[in-house]
Amino acid sequence: MRKELRFAGFGGQGIQLAGIILGRAAALYEDLYAFQTQSIGPEARGGKSRCEVVISDNPRDYPKVRNLDILIAMSQEALDSYISDLDSGKILIYDPDMMTKHPERDDITIYKIPATKAAYELGNRIVANVVMLGALVELTGVVSKDSIKKAVAESVKEKFIELNLKALEKGFELGKKAKGEVC
């Protein structure tokens, strides 16, 4: 088993943290191996941000993305930069509220998850990344819901645990809804 994922957006969206949380869920609670790499533009906050996670059952697996399975795009620049890395039959999950134009490909499975809007409704836009994690888990089953809940609770400051767990649950809801609305 090998899954290759890329979270992409801009600095300040929690792209790196999303990858760390997913890797933690896989490695600590799923008895899998997780490799996480990241890239942040020189502007940091507001600049291009990317995080890749490879989840595998092989401890000697190659730690870099070779054949992207899932792209999670949280900005137009990220979508434009990386959608071509998805081969036919792969998955795109994106935040439509952060886009000026929407993807037009009929050879991949596309899910729209309004993570930023949901985060605002929860009272804090900084949890859009966790909303997206919840949707990812609901849509793909890459890790279990219990594993991702544990990893979220361990990865955020104590005063933000409740908010992040609510964001995760909202992501599960949005993912379930998106299953019936595949683009």
N, C-alpha and C positions, 0 to 999 in steps of 0.2 A: 504494500500500500504506500502510495506517495501522493501528496497533494501539494500543489504550489500556488501560493496566493500572493497578491500584491495589493497593499493599501496605498492609495495615492491621493494627495490633496495639496494643501498648503500649510506652512508652519503655523501652529496655533490651533489646529483642528484635532490634535491628539492622535495623529497618524501613527507615530512611533509607539505610543502607549497601547494602541489597539493591537499592534503586532506582538508586543511583549505579553499582553494579556492572553492572546490566542496561543502563543507558544507555551506559556505557563500552563494553560489548561491542558494542552496536549501532553506536555512532558511530565507534569506532576500528577495528573488525574486520569489520563487515558493510557498510561504505560506505552507511550509512543516517544519518538525522538523529534525534537523541534529545533530548527535552525532559523535564526532571525538575523537579517541584515537590514541596514537602513541608510538612507541618503537624504541629506537636508541641504537645500540651496544655501548660498552664502548670505542671503538676506535673513535667514532663520525665520522669524515670525513673518508670515505673509509670503515667503518664498516657497519654491517647489519642495515638496516633501514626499518621500516614498519609503515604504517599509515592506520587506518581503519575508514571508514565512514559508518554510518547507517543513511539512509534517510527514514523517515516515515511520515505518516499523523496522527499518534497517539502521543500526547504529553507525554504519560505515557509508551511509548514503551521501551523495554529493550535496553540499549545503547551500548551493545557489540555485536560483530559478533557471531551468532550462526550457521548460515547456509549460508556460503559465496556464493554470486551470481556472483560476478565479481572479478577476480584477474588481476591486472595490474602489470606485472613483468618487471622490468628494469635492472635486472642482472641475471646471471646464478644461483648464490646462492639463490636469491629470488625465481626463478622458481623452483629450486630443493626443496627448503624448503616448499613451499606452494601449489604446484599444487595438491597434494593429498587432500587438503582441499576443492577442487571443486568436488561436486557431479555431477553425470551424468546430462546433460542438461544445465549446467552452462557455463559461458563465461570466456575465457582467452584472454587477450590482452597483447602482449609482444613485446619487441624490439629485432628483430633478430640479429642486429649488436652487441648486448651486450651478445650474447650467444655463447657458444662453441658447444652446442648440442641443438637440437630443440625438443619440446615436441612431444610425440607419444601417443596420446590418441584419440580415435575416438568417445568417448561418450560425449565430450564437444565441444562447438563452439570455434574455435581458430582463432584469427586475428593477423597477423604480421603487426606491425606499426614501421617503421624505424625512430623513433623519434630522436635518437641521430644524425643520418646522416642528417636529416632535420634541426636540430638545428645548426649543423656545416655549412650547406648551407646558413642558415640565418645569420651566422656570429658570433654566440655565443652558445656554447654547453650548457650553463646553462638554456636554455629555452626548453630542451628536455621534461621536465615535463609538460610544458604547451602545447607542441605539442601533447603529450599523452592525456592530458585533452580534447583537441579539438577532437581527434579521439574517445575517450570514449563517448563524447556527441553525436557525429555524429552516432556512431554505436549503442548506447543504448537508447538515448533520456532520460537519467536519469534526466537531467535538460534541459531547453531550451538553444539555442545558445545565445539568448539575455541575459539570466541570467548569463551564464558563462562569457560572455564578460564583463558585469558590475562587476562581482566579481573579474576577473583578473585585471581590471583597478584600482580597489580599494585596491588590495592586494600587488601590486608591487610598487617599488619606481617610482616616477614620470618620471625620466629620462629613465626608462625601459618600460614604458607603451606601446609605439609604437612597440617596438621589441616583447613584449609578445603578443600583439594583432595579429601581423603578424604570430607568432608561433601558436597561437590558430587557425587562418584561415588555416594555413598549416595542422594542425591536422584535421580540418574538411575535407580538401581535401583528406588526407591520409585515413581517416575513410571511406569516400565515395568510394574510390578506393578499400579498403579492403573488403567492403561488397560484391563485385563481385569476390573476391579471397579468400573466406573462406577456411581455411586449412582442 
